[in-house]
Amino acid sequence: MKYRELVKRLRAQSCEFVRNGAGSHRIWWNPTNGKYTTIPDWGNKDLRPGTLRSIVADLGLTLPDLQKK
């Protein structure tokens, strides 16, 4: 999954962009539970599966949550 697709799915789960991080990283927040994570924005490159799992866990979500529309 690319950064832009992940962003669409996170916004559907009420997550919000907070600010730019170091380099090409972005800080996101889940206001439902107050959890934060850092997401790399690698443009057209897919996020690695382990990175994606970590992002989802950091925000207190599950992978099936991201598949909901």
C-alpha positions in Angstrom: 0.0 0.0 0.0 1.3 3.4 -0.9 1.3 6.4 1.4 -1.6 8.2 -0.4 -3.8 5.1 -0.2 -3.0 4.7 3.5 -3.9 8.3 4.1 -7.3 7.9 2.6 -8.0 4.8 4.7 -6.7 6.5 7.9 -8.9 9.5 7.3 -11.9 7.2 6.9 -11.1 6.0 10.4 -11.0 9.6 11.8 -7.2 9.8 12.0 -5.7 13.2 11.4 -2.4 14.6 10.0 -0.6 16.5 12.7 2.7 17.8 11.2 5.7 16.9 9.0 8.4 14.9 10.8 12.0 14.5 9.9 12.8 14.1 6.2 9.9 12.4 4.4 8.0 11.3 7.5 4.6 12.5 8.6 3.1 12.5 12.1 -0.5 11.2 12.4 -2.9 11.1 15.3 -6.0 9.0 16.2 -8.2 11.3 18.2 -10.4 8.4 19.3 -7.7 7.0 21.6 -5.0 9.7 21.6 -2.3 7.6 19.9 0.3 8.9 17.5 2.5 7.4 14.8 5.1 8.4 12.3 4.5 7.3 8.7 7.2 7.5 5.9 6.0 9.2 2.7 8.0 7.4 0.1 5.9 8.6 -2.8 5.2 5.8 -5.3 6.9 3.1 -3.2 4.8 0.6 -1.3 5.1 0.6 2.5 6.7 -2.7 3.7 4.2 -5.1 5.3 5.9 -4.8 8.7 5.9 -1.0 8.6 2.2 -1.0 7.8 1.4 -3.4 10.7 3.4 -1.2 13.0 1.6 2.0 11.9 -1.8 0.3 12.4 -0.8 -1.0 15.8 0.6 2.4 16.9 -2.7 4.0 16.1 -4.7 1.4 17.9 -6.3 0.0 14.8 -6.4 -3.3 13.0 -5.7 -4.2 9.4 -9.4 -5.1 8.9 -10.3 -1.5 10.1 -8.3 -0.1 7.2 -10.3 -2.2 4.7 -13.6 -0.7 5.9 -15.0 2.0 3.6 
